[in-house]
Amino acid sequence: MESIKTLVWRPLEFLRSLISPVHQALDEPTASEALNAEEPAIPASLGDLNLSPRVFNCLWKADIRTLETVTSMSDENLLDIPGFGIKALTELKGCLSIYDVR
């Protein structure tokens, strides 16, 4: 059974929406919140990039743990990592481009 407060609140909200169409319910996100929800958040670590295990393990074994380290390295330096080739570089750049990191 609904409480009296709920029974009164629904018609009140309906009347408010008729009087002021720009009125927005508290549960609805604002326009800026909706835009921010579409933008992917920059990941905190390499593990959050969703890299394949092979690429992630190559970077991990080379003692590369942070995004700062990866983004500061040149392509040539990355390709010098054992087991890290052109496909791995392409995958890494693709993952970084999603977050607009590089």
Backbone as a printed PyTorch tensor [residue, N CA C, xyz], in Angstrom:
tensor([[[  0.8400,  -1.1720,   0.0000],
         [  0.0000,   0.0000,   0.0000],
         [  0.8920,   1.2460,   0.0000]],

        [[  0.5550,   2.1650,  -0.8680],
         [  1.3530,   3.3670,  -0.9850],
         [  1.0330,   4.3300,   0.1570]],

        [[  2.0430,   5.0580,   0.5300],
         [  1.8380,   6.0260,   1.5990],
         [  1.0990,   7.2500,   1.0670]],

        [[  0.5780,   8.0220,   1.9550],
         [ -0.1610,   9.2340,   1.5830],
         [  0.7710,  10.2170,   0.8830]],

        [[  1.9950,  10.2760,   1.3530],
         [  2.9610,  11.1850,   0.7480],
         [  3.1680,  10.8490,  -0.7260]],

        [[  3.2760,   9.5680,  -1.0420],
         [  3.4620,   9.1520,  -2.4280],
         [  2.2270,   9.4630,  -3.2590]],

        [[  1.0660,   9.2440,  -2.7080],
         [ -0.1770,   9.5230,  -3.4290],
         [ -0.3480,  11.0070,  -3.7190]],

        [[  0.1400,  11.8560,  -2.8520],
         [  0.0400,  13.2980,  -3.0670],
         [  1.1650,  13.7860,  -3.9880]],

        [[  2.3150,  13.1790,  -3.8990],
         [  3.4900,  13.6450,  -4.6310],
         [  3.3350,  13.4580,  -6.1400]],

        [[  2.7880,  12.3420,  -6.5780],
         [  2.6630,  12.0830,  -8.0200],
         [  1.7990,  13.1250,  -8.7300]],

        [[  0.6010,  13.4190,  -8.2560],
         [ -0.1860,  14.4690,  -8.9230],
         [  0.4890,  15.8360,  -8.8600]],

        [[  1.1720,  16.1030,  -7.7560],
         [  1.8830,  17.3760,  -7.6310],
         [  2.9730,  17.5000,  -8.6940]],

        [[  3.7240,  16.4400,  -8.9110],
         [  4.7620,  16.4490,  -9.9470],
         [  4.1490,  16.6220, -11.3340]],

        [[  3.0060,  15.9850, -11.5550],
         [  2.3170,  16.1120, -12.8340],
         [  1.8970,  17.5610, -13.0710]],

        [[  1.3260,  18.1860, -12.0620],
         [  0.9130,  19.5830, -12.1860],
         [  2.1120,  20.5000, -12.4230]],

        [[  3.2060,  20.2320, -11.7400],
         [  4.4240,  21.0310, -11.9520],
         [  4.9120,  20.9090, -13.3890]],

        [[  4.8370,  19.7190, -13.9550],
         [  5.3010,  19.5330, -15.3310],
         [  4.4150,  20.2780, -16.3220]],

        [[  3.1230,  20.4230, -15.9970],
         [  2.2300,  21.1820, -16.8710],
         [  2.4780,  22.6790, -16.7700]],

        [[  2.7270,  23.1430, -15.5640],
         [  2.9280,  24.5720, -15.3410],
         [  4.2930,  25.0100, -15.8690]],

        [[  5.2970,  24.2590, -15.5620],
         [  6.6590,  24.6130, -15.9520],
         [  7.3000,  23.4300, -16.6900]],

        [[  7.2270,  23.4100, -18.0230],
         [  7.7540,  22.2690, -18.7650],
         [  9.2630,  22.0910, -18.6150]],

        [[  9.9740,  23.1310, -18.2060],
         [ 11.4180,  22.9880, -18.0290],
         [ 11.7550,  22.3730, -16.6850]],

        [[ 10.7430,  22.1890, -15.8550],
         [ 10.9720,  21.5480, -14.5570],
         [ 11.4880,  20.1360, -14.8030]],

        [[ 12.5200,  19.7910, -14.1180],
         [ 13.1290,  18.4760, -14.2900],
         [ 13.0910,  17.7360, -12.9610]],

        [[ 12.6550,  16.5090, -13.0080],
         [ 12.5910,  15.7190, -11.7860],
         [ 13.9920,  15.5210, -11.2330]],

        [[ 14.0880,  15.3500,  -9.9230],
         [ 15.3900,  15.2040,  -9.2830],
         [ 16.1060,  13.9330,  -9.7100]],

        [[ 15.3630,  12.9140, -10.1230],
         [ 15.9690,  11.6500, -10.5130],
         [ 16.5970,  11.7030, -11.9000]],

        [[ 16.1890,  12.6420, -12.7280],
         [ 16.7010,  12.7190, -14.0930],
         [ 18.0510,  13.4280, -14.1110]],

        [[ 18.9860,  12.9260, -14.9200],
         [ 20.2910,  13.5930, -15.0010],
         [ 20.1760,  14.9050, -15.7740]],

        [[ 21.0130,  15.8500, -15.4330],
         [ 21.0350,  17.1090, -16.1610],
         [ 21.7220,  16.8880, -17.5010]],

        [[ 21.6600,  17.8820, -18.3720],
         [ 22.2490,  17.7470, -19.7010],
         [ 23.7590,  17.5240, -19.6110]],

        [[ 24.4380,  18.2340, -18.7090],
         [ 25.8830,  18.0660, -18.5880],
         [ 26.2420,  16.6940, -18.0400]],

        [[ 25.4180,  16.1700, -17.1290],
         [ 25.6590,  14.8260, -16.6060],
         [ 25.4650,  13.7910, -17.6960]],

        [[ 24.4840,  13.9920, -18.5710],
         [ 24.2400,  13.0500, -19.6590],
         [ 25.4100,  13.0490, -20.6370]],

        [[ 25.9810,  14.2230, -20.9300],
         [ 27.1390,  14.2890, -21.8150],
         [ 28.3550,  13.6210, -21.1910]],

        [[ 28.5630,  13.8370, -19.9100],
         [ 29.7040,  13.2270, -19.2340],
         [ 29.5720,  11.7190, -19.1540]],

        [[ 28.3530,  11.2200, -19.1150],
         [ 28.1500,   9.7780, -19.0450],
         [ 28.5700,   9.1030, -20.3490]],

        [[ 28.4920,   9.8310, -21.4740],
         [ 28.8560,   9.2530, -22.7650],
         [ 30.3620,   9.1950, -22.9520]],

        [[ 31.0980,  10.0870, -22.3310],
         [ 32.5420,  10.1090, -22.4700],
         [ 33.1500,   9.0310, -21.5770]],

        [[ 33.9890,   8.1700, -22.1510],
         [ 34.6090,   7.1580, -21.2960],
         [ 35.6210,   7.7970, -20.3540]],

        [[ 35.6280,   7.3480, -19.1380],
         [ 36.5650,   7.8690, -18.1500],
         [ 37.9610,   7.3290, -18.4470]],

        [[ 38.9570,   8.1540, -18.2240],
         [ 40.3370,   7.7240, -18.4500],
         [ 40.6810,   6.6810, -17.3940]],

        [[ 41.1620,   5.5290, -17.8430],
         [ 41.4610,   4.4580, -16.8830],
         [ 42.6140,   4.8260, -15.9630]],

        [[ 42.6000,   4.2260, -14.7890],
         [ 43.6150,   4.5360, -13.7830],
         [ 44.8960,   3.7430, -13.9920]],

        [[ 44.8080,   2.5690, -14.6040],
         [ 46.0000,   1.7460, -14.7730],
         [ 45.9230,   0.9750, -16.0880]],

        [[ 46.9920,   0.2610, -16.3890],
         [ 47.0180,  -0.5480, -17.6110],
         [ 45.9650,  -1.6410, -17.5900]],

        [[ 45.6760,  -2.1570, -16.4210],
         [ 44.6880,  -3.2170, -16.3040],
         [ 43.2950,  -2.7830, -16.7130]],

        [[ 43.0250,  -1.4900, -16.6510],
         [ 41.7090,  -0.9630, -17.0060],
         [ 41.5650,  -0.6640, -18.4910]],

        [[ 42.6330,  -0.8450, -19.2630],
         [ 42.5920,  -0.5480, -20.6950],
         [ 41.9410,  -1.6450, -21.5170]],

        [[ 41.7000,  -2.8040, -20.9340],
         [ 41.1420,  -3.9570, -21.6580],
         [ 42.0600,  -4.4180, -22.7820]],

        [[ 43.3410,  -4.4770, -22.4970],
         [ 44.3110,  -4.9950, -23.4510],
         [ 44.2400,  -6.5130, -23.4560]],

        [[ 44.6880,  -7.1090, -24.5580],
         [ 44.7540,  -8.5640, -24.5950],
         [ 45.8180,  -9.0190, -23.5940]],

        [[ 45.7000, -10.2400, -23.1080],
         [ 46.6800, -10.7270, -22.1220],
         [ 48.1240, -10.6760, -22.6370]],

        [[ 48.3170, -10.9480, -23.9100],
         [ 49.6740, -10.9330, -24.4620],
         [ 50.2970,  -9.5430, -24.3830]],

        [[ 49.5540,  -8.5390, -24.7980],
         [ 50.0630,  -7.1620, -24.7700],
         [ 50.2780,  -6.7100, -23.3290]],

        [[ 49.3030,  -6.9820, -22.4840],
         [ 49.4180,  -6.5970, -21.0820],
         [ 50.6380,  -7.2540, -20.4350]],

        [[ 50.8440,  -8.5530, -20.6770],
         [ 51.9750,  -9.2670, -20.0810],
         [ 53.3170,  -8.7540, -20.5870]],

        [[ 53.3930,  -8.3940, -21.8760],
         [ 54.6370,  -7.8240, -22.4090],
         [ 54.9900,  -6.5260, -21.6840]],

        [[ 53.9930,  -5.6760, -21.5050],
         [ 54.2340,  -4.4070, -20.8160],
         [ 54.5760,  -4.6500, -19.3500]],

        [[ 53.8870,  -5.5810, -18.7240],
         [ 54.1170,  -5.8720, -17.3050],
         [ 55.5250,  -6.4140, -17.0780]],

        [[ 55.9630,  -7.3280, -17.9490],
         [ 57.2980,  -7.9130, -17.8120],
         [ 58.3960,  -6.8810, -18.0610]],

        [[ 58.0740,  -5.8500, -18.8450],
         [ 59.0340,  -4.7750, -19.0970],
         [ 58.9740,  -3.7220, -17.9970]],

        [[ 58.2510,  -4.0240, -16.9080],
         [ 58.1170,  -3.1390, -15.7420],
         [ 57.4260,  -1.8160, -16.0930]],

        [[ 56.4560,  -1.9100, -16.9980],
         [ 55.6400,  -0.7470, -17.3610],
         [ 54.2920,  -0.9530, -16.6930]],

        [[ 53.9800,  -0.1120, -15.7120],
         [ 52.7950,  -0.3200, -14.8900],
         [ 51.7550,   0.8010, -15.0270]],

        [[ 52.1630,   1.9680, -15.4830],
         [ 51.2470,   3.1100, -15.4990],
         [ 51.0210,   3.6220, -16.9080]],

        [[ 49.9350,   4.3430, -17.0770],
         [ 49.6440,   4.9610, -18.3710],
         [ 50.6380,   6.0680, -18.6930]],

        [[ 51.1080,   6.7490, -17.6650],
         [ 52.1000,   7.8040, -17.8760],
         [ 53.3450,   7.2560, -18.5540]],

        [[ 53.7940,   6.0910, -18.0910],
         [ 54.9880,   5.4830, -18.6550],
         [ 54.7550,   5.1080, -20.1130]],

        [[ 53.6100,   4.5030, -20.3930],
         [ 53.3080,   4.0780, -21.7650],
         [ 53.2300,   5.2770, -22.7040]],

        [[ 52.5310,   6.3190, -22.2810],
         [ 52.3570,   7.4790, -23.1550],
         [ 53.6410,   8.2750, -23.3320]],

        [[ 54.5680,   8.1500, -22.4000],
         [ 55.8270,   8.8850, -22.5410],
         [ 56.8170,   8.1560, -23.4430]],

        [[ 56.5530,   6.8870, -23.7410],
         [ 57.4740,   6.1020, -24.5590],
         [ 57.1750,   6.3090, -26.0420]],

        [[ 58.2320,   6.2950, -26.8450],
         [ 58.0500,   6.3930, -28.2910],
         [ 57.6730,   5.0190, -28.8430]],

        [[ 57.2050,   5.0100, -30.0820],
         [ 56.8460,   3.7470, -30.7160],
         [ 58.0570,   2.8210, -30.8260]],

        [[ 59.2050,   3.3900, -31.1100],
         [ 60.4260,   2.5920, -31.2420],
         [ 60.7900,   1.9270, -29.9130]],

        [[ 60.6480,   2.6760, -28.8200],
         [ 60.9370,   2.1040, -27.5030],
         [ 59.9660,   0.9740, -27.1620]],

        [[ 58.7090,   1.1520, -27.5140],
         [ 57.7250,   0.1040, -27.2560],
         [ 58.0320,  -1.1420, -28.0890]],

        [[ 58.4360,  -0.9290, -29.3380],
         [ 58.7480,  -2.0700, -30.2030],
         [ 60.0200,  -2.7940, -29.7690]],

        [[ 60.8600,  -2.1510, -28.9710],
         [ 62.0630,  -2.8000, -28.4440],
         [ 61.7600,  -3.7730, -27.3090]],

        [[ 60.5390,  -3.7350, -26.7780],
         [ 60.1540,  -4.6470, -25.7000],
         [ 60.0490,  -6.0490, -26.2910]],

        [[ 60.6620,  -7.0490, -25.6620],
         [ 60.5810,  -8.4200, -26.1820],
         [ 59.1340,  -8.9160, -26.2640]],

        [[ 58.7510,  -9.4240, -27.4390],
         [ 57.4070,  -9.9470, -27.6550],
         [ 56.3840,  -8.8890, -28.0270]],

        [[ 56.7940,  -7.6450, -28.0530],
         [ 55.8750,  -6.5390, -28.3640],
         [ 56.1350,  -6.1190, -29.8020]],

        [[ 55.1880,  -6.4280, -30.6910],
         [ 55.3740,  -6.1300, -32.1060],
         [ 54.3850,  -5.1140, -32.6250]],

        [[ 54.2830,  -5.0970, -33.9510],
         [ 53.4130,  -4.1260, -34.6250],
         [ 51.9450,  -4.3310, -34.2180]],

        [[ 51.4920,  -5.5840, -34.1510],
         [ 50.0950,  -5.8360, -33.7740],
         [ 49.8150,  -5.3470, -32.3510]],

        [[ 50.7640,  -5.5890, -31.4570],
         [ 50.5950,  -5.1380, -30.0760],
         [ 50.5640,  -3.6120, -30.0100]],

        [[ 51.4260,  -2.9700, -30.7860],
         [ 51.4580,  -1.5070, -30.8190],
         [ 50.1380,  -0.9550, -31.3630]],

        [[ 49.6260,  -1.5850, -32.4080],
         [ 48.3500,  -1.1570, -32.9900],
         [ 47.2120,  -1.3160, -31.9810]],

        [[ 47.2120,  -2.4330, -31.2570],
         [ 46.1840,  -2.6490, -30.2380],
         [ 46.2840,  -1.6190, -29.1210]],

        [[ 47.4990,  -1.3550, -28.6680],
         [ 47.7060,  -0.3840, -27.5990],
         [ 47.2580,   1.0070, -28.0260]],

        [[ 47.6270,   1.4030, -29.2270],
         [ 47.2190,   2.7210, -29.7210],
         [ 45.7040,   2.8130, -29.8750]],

        [[ 45.0840,   1.7190, -30.2990],
         [ 43.6280,   1.7030, -30.4220],
         [ 42.9480,   1.8810, -29.0740]],

        [[ 43.4610,   1.1870, -28.0660],
         [ 42.8810,   1.3130, -26.7170],
         [ 43.0970,   2.7140, -26.1590]],

        [[ 44.2630,   3.2840, -26.4110],
         [ 44.5380,   4.6340, -25.9100],
         [ 43.7130,   5.6840, -26.6450]],

        [[ 43.4390,   5.4590, -27.9350],
         [ 42.6820,   6.4440, -28.7010],
         [ 41.2180,   6.5050, -28.2430]],

        [[ 40.6970,   5.3970, -27.7260],
         [ 39.3240,   5.4030, -27.2120],
         [ 39.1880,   6.4020, -26.0740]],

        [[ 40.2260,   6.4860, -25.2440],
         [ 40.1950,   7.3840, -24.0900],
         [ 40.8470,   8.7200, -24.3870]],

        [[ 41.2940,   8.9040, -25.6230],
         [ 41.9350,  10.1550, -26.0390],
         [ 43.1100,  10.4960, -25.1430]],

        [[ 43.9230,   9.4650, -24.8220],
         [ 45.0400,   9.6440, -23.9330],
         [ 46.2660,  10.1360, -24.6690]],

        [[ 46.5310,   9.5880, -25.8180],
         [ 47.7690,   9.8850, -26.5280],
         [ 47.6440,  11.0390, -27.4130]]])
